[in-house]
């Protein structure tokens, strides 16, 4: 018996807009996985968010967190419904691909990330500049 392994790519990632994400999180069937850095998360975040950085800033630039999948598996089950978000969508899309390839079944990228959450007024009444992180890093493939 041959086993065909299928690798997911960016095109396979389901995306939801910020309003759909808010609705899914409000009814409580989904968990919010924030893949921004600890510094970004500390600035502002969704109340019940899990923060597991997908990338770290280093002197050489950004690198993928080598412990991302083990850290996620320590707090999430493969059949959990996950809304994955970063600052603007790039890292979250890449994290979703890795999660799908690791066997997670219900993963969705929140389009435009936490910046869209803030812009939609879901983060409270502080000025957006205090809540958002400037996005200097946008991969060309996203």
Contact map, one row per residue, 1 for C-alpha under 8 A:
1110000000000000000000000000000000000000000000000000000000000000000000000000000000000000000000000000000000000000000000000000000000000000000000
1111000000000000000000000000000000000000000000000000000000000000000000000000000000000000000000000000000000000000000000000000000000000000000000
1111100000000000000000000000000000000000000000000000000000000000000000000000000000000000000000000000000000000000000000000000000000000000000000
0111110000000000000000000000000000000000000000000000000000000000000000000000000000000000000000000000000000000000000000000000000000000000000000
0011111000000000000000000000000000000000000000000000000000000000000000000000000000000000000000000000000000000000000000000000000000000000000000
0001111100000000000000000000000000000000000000000000000000000000000000000000000000000000000000000000000000000000000000000000000000000000000000
0000111110000000000000000000000000000000000000000000000000000000000000000000000000000000000000000000100000000000000000000000000000000000000000
0000011111111000000000000000000000000000000000000000000000000000000000000000000000000000000000001001100000000000000000000000000000000000000000
0000001111111000000000000000000000000000000000000000000000000000000000000000000000000000000000001000000000000000000000000000000000000000000000
0000000111111000000000000000000000000000000000000000000000000000000000000000000000000000000011001000000000000000000000000000000000000000000000
0000000111111000000000000000000000000000000000000000000000000000000000000000000000000000000000000000000000000000000000000000000000000000000000
0000000111111100000000000000000000000000000000000000000000000000000000000000000000000000000000001000000000000000000000000000000000000000000000
0000000111111110000000000000000000000000000000000000000000000000000000000000000000000000000010011000000000111000000000000000000000000000000000
0000000000011111000000000000000000000000000000000000000000000000000000000000000000000000000000000000000000111000000000000000000000000000000000
0000000000001111100000000000000000000000000000000000000000000000000000000000000000000000000000000000000000011110000000000000000000000000000000
0000000000000111110110000000000000000000000000000000000000000000000000000000000000000000000000000000000000011110000000000000000000000000000000
0000000000000011111110000000000000000000000000000000000000000000000000000000000000000000000000000000000000000111000000000000000000000000000000
0000000000000001111111000000000000000000000000000000000000000000000000000000000000000000000000000000000000000111100110010000000000000000000000
0000000000000000111111100000000000000000000000000000000000000000000000000000000000000000000000000000000000000000000000000000000000000000000000
0000000000000001111111110000000000000000000000000000000000000000000000000000000000000000000000000000000000000000000000000000000000000000000000
0000000000000001111111111000000000000000000000000000000000000000000000000000000000100000000000000000000000000100000000000000000000000000000000
0000000000000000011111111100000000000000000000000000000000000000000000000000000000000000000000000000000000000000000000000000000000000000000000
0000000000000000001111111110000000000000000000000000000000000000000000000000000000000000000000000000000000000000000000000000000000000000000000
0000000000000000000111111111110000000000000000000000000000000000000000000000000000000000000000000000000000000000000000000000000000000000000000
0000000000000000000011111111111100000000000000000000000000000000000000000000000000000000000000000000000000000000000000000000000000000000000000
0000000000000000000001111111000000000000000000000000000000000000000000000000000000000000000000000000000000000000000000000000000000000000000000
0000000000000000000000111111110000000000000000000000000000000000000000000000000000000000000000000000000000000000000000000000000000000000000000
0000000000000000000000011111111000000000000000000000000000000000000000000000000000000000000000000000000000000000000000000000000000000000000000
0000000000000000000000011011111000000000000000000000000000000000000000000000000010000000000000000000000000000000000000000000000000000000000000
0000000000000000000000011011111100000000000000000000000000000000000000000000000111100000000000000000000000000000000000000000000000000000000000
0000000000000000000000001001111110000000000000011100000000000000000000000000000111100000000000000000000000000000000000000000000000000000000000
0000000000000000000000001000011111000000000001011100000000000000000000000000000001111000000000000000000000000000000000000000000000000000000000
0000000000000000000000000000001111100000000000001111000000000000000000000000000001111000000000000000000000000000000000000000000000000000000000
0000000000000000000000000000000111110000100000001111100000000000000000000000000000011100000000000000000000000000000000000000000000000000000000
0000000000000000000000000000000011111000000000000011111000000000000000000000000000011100001100100000000000000000000000000000000000000000000000
0000000000000000000000000000000001111111100000000011111000000000000000000000000000001110001000000000000000000000000000000000000000000000000000
0000000000000000000000000000000000111111100000000001111100000000000000000000000000000000000000000000000000000000000000000000000000000000000000
0000000000000000000000000000000000011111110000000010100000000000000000000000000000000000000000000000000000000000000000000000000000000000000000
0000000000000000000000000000000000011111111000000000000000000000000000000000000000000000000000000000000000000000000000000000000000000000000000
0000000000000000000000000000000000011111111100000000000000000000000000000000000000000000000000000000000000000000000000000000000000001000000000
0000000000000000000000000000000001011111111110000010000000000000000000000000000000000000000000000000000000000000000000000000000000000000000000
0000000000000000000000000000000000000111111110000000000000000000000000000000000000000000000000000000000000000000000000000000000000000000000000
0000000000000000000000000000000000000011111110000000000000000000000000000000000000000000000000000000000000000000000000000000000001110000000000
0000000000000000000000000000000000000001111111000000000000000000000000000000000000000000000000000000000000000000000000000010000000110000000000
0000000000000000000000000000000000000000111111101000000000000000000000000000000000000000000000000000000000000000010000000010000000000000000000
0000000000000000000000000000000100000000000111111000000000000000000000000000000000000000000000000000000000000000000000000010000000000000000000
0000000000000000000000000000000000000000000011111000000000000000000000000000000000000000000000000000000000000000000000000000000000000000000000
0000000000000000000000000000001100000000000001111100000000000000000000000000000000000000000000000000000000000000000000000000000000000000000000
0000000000000000000000000000001111000000000011111110000000000000000000000000000000000000000000000000000000000000000000000000000000000000000000
0000000000000000000000000000001111000000000000011111000000000000000000000000000000000000000000000000000000000000000000000000000000000000000000
0000000000000000000000000000000011110100100000001111100000000000000000000000000000000000000000000000000000000000000000000000000000000000000000
0000000000000000000000000000000011111000000000000111110000000000000100110000000000000000000000000000000000000000000000000000000000000000000000
0000000000000000000000000000000001111100000000000011111100000000100100000000000000000000000000000000000000000000000000000000000000000000000000
0000000000000000000000000000000000111000000000000001111100000001100100000000000000000000001100100000000000000000000000000000000000000000000000
0000000000000000000000000000000000111000000000000000111110000111100000000000000000000000001000000000000000000000000000000000000000000000000000
0000000000000000000000000000000000001000000000000000111111000111100000000000000000000000000000000000000000000000000000000000000000000000000000
0000000000000000000000000000000000000000000000000000001111111110000000000000000000000000000000000000000000000000000000000000000000000000000000
0000000000000000000000000000000000000000000000000000000111111110000000000000000000000000000000000000000000000000000000000000000000000000000000
0000000000000000000000000000000000000000000000000000000011111000000000000000000000000000000000000000000000000000000000000000000000000000000000
0000000000000000000000000000000000000000000000000000000011111100000000000000000000000000000000000000000000000000000000000000000000000000000000
0000000000000000000000000000000000000000000000000000000011111110000000000000000000000000000000000000000000000000000000000000000000000000000000
0000000000000000000000000000000000000000000000000000001111011111000000000000000000000000000000000000000000000000000000000000000000000000000000
0000000000000000000000000000000000000000000000000000001111001111100000000000000000000000000000000000000000000000000000000000000000000000000000
0000000000000000000000000000000000000000000000000000011100000111110100000000000000000000000000000000000000000000000000000000000000000000000000
0000000000000000000000000000000000000000000000000000111100000011111100000000000000000000000000000000000000000000000000000000000000000000000000
0000000000000000000000000000000000000000000000000000000000000001111110000000000000000000000000000000000000000000000000000000000000000000000000
0000000000000000000000000000000000000000000000000000000000000000111111100000000000000000000000000000000000000000000000000000000000000000000000
0000000000000000000000000000000000000000000000000001110000000001111111110000000000000000000000000000000000000000000000000000000000000000000000
0000000000000000000000000000000000000000000000000000000000000000011111111000000000000000000000000110010000000000000000000000000000000000000000
0000000000000000000000000000000000000000000000000000000000000000001111111100000000000000000000000000000000000000000000000000000000000000000000
0000000000000000000000000000000000000000000000000001000000000000001111111110000000000000000000000000000000000000000000000000000000000000000000
0000000000000000000000000000000000000000000000000001000000000000000111111111000000000000000000000000000000000000000000000000000000000000000000
0000000000000000000000000000000000000000000000000000000000000000000011111111110000000000000000000000000000000000000000000000000000000000000000
0000000000000000000000000000000000000000000000000000000000000000000001111111000000000000000000000000000000000000000000000000000000000000000000
0000000000000000000000000000000000000000000000000000000000000000000000111111100000000000000000000000000000000000000000000000000000000000000000
0000000000000000000000000000000000000000000000000000000000000000000000011111110100000000000000000000000000000000000000000000000000000000000000
0000000000000000000000000000000000000000000000000000000000000000000000001011111100000000000000000000000100000000000000000000000000000000000000
0000000000000000000000000000000000000000000000000000000000000000000000001001111100000000000000000000001111000000000000000000000000000000000000
0000000000000000000000000000000000000000000000000000000000000000000000000000111110000000000000000000000111000000000000000000000000000000000000
0000000000000000000000000000011000000000000000000000000000000000000000000001111111000000000000000000000111000000000000000000000000000000000000
0000000000000000000000000000111000000000000000000000000000000000000000000000001111100000000000000000000011100000000000000000000000000000000000
0000000000000000000000000000011110000000000000000000000000000000000000000000000111110000000000000000000001110000000000000000000000000000000000
0000000000000000000010000000011110000000000000000000000000000000000000000000000011111000000000000000000000111100000000000000000000000000000000
0000000000000000000000000000000111100000000000000000000000000000000000000000000001111100000110110000000000111100000000000000000000000000000000
0000000000000000000000000000000111110000000000000000000000000000000000000000000000111111101100000000000000001110110000000000000000000000000000
0000000000000000000000000000000001110000000000000000000000000000000000000000000000011111111100000000000000000000110000000000000000000000000000
0000000000000000000000000000000000010000000000000000000000000000000000000000000000001111110000000000000000000001111000000000000000011010000000
0000000000000000000000000000000000000000000000000000000000000000000000000000000000001111111000000000000000000011111100000000000000000010000000
0000000000000000000000000000000000000000000000000000000000000000000000000000000000001111111110000000000000001111100000000000000000000000000000
0000000000000000000000000000000000000000000000000000000000000000000000000000000000000111111111000000000000000000000000000000000000000000011001
0000000000000000000000000000000000110000000000000000011000000000000000000000000000001101111111100000000000000000000000000000000000000000000000
0000000000000000000000000000000000100000000000000000010000000000000000000000000000011100111111110000000000001100100000000000000000000000000000
0000000001001000000000000000000000000000000000000000000000000000000000000000000000010000111111111000000000001000000000000000000000000000000000
0000000001000000000000000000000000000000000000000000000000000000000000000000000000000000011111111100000000000000000000000000000000000000000000
0000000000000000000000000000000000100000000000000000010000000000000000000000000000010000001111111110000000000000000000000000000000000000000000
0000000000001000000000000000000000000000000000000000000000000000000000000000000000010000000111111111000000111000000000000000000000000000000000
0000000111011000000000000000000000000000000000000000000000000000000000000000000000000000000011111111100000000000000000000000000000000000000000
0000000000000000000000000000000000000000000000000000000000000000000010000000000000000000000001111111110000000000000000000000000000000000000000
0000000000000000000000000000000000000000000000000000000000000000000010000000000000000000000000111111111100100000000000000000000000000000000000
0000000100000000000000000000000000000000000000000000000000000000000000000000000000000000000000011111111110100000000000000000000000000000000000
0000001100000000000000000000000000000000000000000000000000000000000000000000000000000000000000001111111100000000000000000000000000000000000000
0000000000000000000000000000000000000000000000000000000000000000000010000000000000000000000000000111111100000000000000000000000000000000000000
0000000000000000000000000000000000000000000000000000000000000000000000000000010000000000000000000011111110000000000000000000000000000000000000
0000000000000000000000000000000000000000000000000000000000000000000000000000111100000000000000000011111111100000000000000000000000000000000000
0000000000000000000000000000000000000000000000000000000000000000000000000000011110000000000000000001001111100000000000000000000000000000000000
0000000000000000000000000000000000000000000000000000000000000000000000000000011111000000000000000000000111110000000000000000000000000000000000
0000000000001100000000000000000000000000000000000000000000000000000000000000000011110000000000010011000111111000000000000000000000000000000000
0000000000001111000000000000000000000000000000000000000000000000000000000000000001110000000000010000000001111100000000000000000000000000000000
0000000000001111000000000000000000000000000000000000000000000000000000000000000000111000100110010000000000111110100000000000000000000000000000
0000000000000011110010000000000000000000000000000000000000000000000000000000000000111000100100000000000000011111100000000000000000000000000000
0000000000000011110000000000000000000000000000000000000000000000000000000000000000001001100000000000000000001111100100000000000000000000000000
0000000000000000110000000000000000000000000000000000000000000000000000000000000000000011100000000000000000000111111100000000000000000000000000
0000000000000000010000000000000000000000000000000000000000000000000000000000000000001111100100000000000000001111111110000000000000000000000000
0000000000000000000000000000000000000000000010000000000000000000000000000000000000001111000000000000000000000001111111000000000000010000000000
0000000000000000000000000000000000000000000000000000000000000000000000000000000000000011000000000000000000000001111111100000000000011000000000
0000000000000000010000000000000000000000000000000000000000000000000000000000000000000001000000000000000000000011111111110000000000000000000000
0000000000000000010000000000000000000000000000000000000000000000000000000000000000000000000000000000000000000000111111111110000000000000000000
0000000000000000000000000000000000000000000000000000000000000000000000000000000000000000000000000000000000000000011111111111000100110000000000
0000000000000000000000000000000000000000000000000000000000000000000000000000000000000000000000000000000000000000001111111100000100000000000000
0000000000000000010000000000000000000000000000000000000000000000000000000000000000000000000000000000000000000000000111111100000000000000000000
0000000000000000000000000000000000000000000000000000000000000000000000000000000000000000000000000000000000000000000011111111100000000000000000
0000000000000000000000000000000000000000000000000000000000000000000000000000000000000000000000000000000000000000000011111111000000000000000000
0000000000000000000000000000000000000000000111000000000000000000000000000000000000000000000000000000000000000000000011001111110000100000000000
0000000000000000000000000000000000000000000000000000000000000000000000000000000000000000000000000000000000000000000001001111110000000000000000
0000000000000000000000000000000000000000000000000000000000000000000000000000000000000000000000000000000000000000000000001011111000000000000000
0000000000000000000000000000000000000000000000000000000000000000000000000000000000000000000000000000000000000000000000000011111101100000000000
0000000000000000000000000000000000000000000000000000000000000000000000000000000000000000000000000000000000000000000000000000111111100000000000
0000000000000000000000000000000000000000000000000000000000000000000000000000000000000000000000000000000000000000000001100000011111110000000000
0000000000000000000000000000000000000000000000000000000000000000000000000000000000000000000000000000000000000000000000000000001111111000000000
0000000000000000000000000000000000000000001000000000000000000000000000000000000000000000000000000000000000000000000000000000011111110000000000
0000000000000000000000000000000000000000001100000000000000000000000000000000000000000000000000000000000000000000000001000010011111111000000000
0000000000000000000000000000000000000000001100000000000000000000000000000000000000000010000000000000000000000000011001000000000111111100000000
0000000000000000000000000000000000000001000000000000000000000000000000000000000000000010000000000000000000000000001000000000000010111110000000
0000000000000000000000000000000000000000000000000000000000000000000000000000000000000000000000000000000000000000000000000000000000011111000000
0000000000000000000000000000000000000000000000000000000000000000000000000000000000000011000000000000000000000000000000000000000000001111110000
0000000000000000000000000000000000000000000000000000000000000000000000000000000000000000000000000000000000000000000000000000000000000111110000
0000000000000000000000000000000000000000000000000000000000000000000000000000000000000000000000000000000000000000000000000000000000000011111000
0000000000000000000000000000000000000000000000000000000000000000000000000000000000000000010000000000000000000000000000000000000000000011111101
0000000000000000000000000000000000000000000000000000000000000000000000000000000000000000010000000000000000000000000000000000000000000000111111
0000000000000000000000000000000000000000000000000000000000000000000000000000000000000000000000000000000000000000000000000000000000000000011111
0000000000000000000000000000000000000000000000000000000000000000000000000000000000000000000000000000000000000000000000000000000000000000001111
0000000000000000000000000000000000000000000000000000000000000000000000000000000000000000010000000000000000000000000000000000000000000000011111
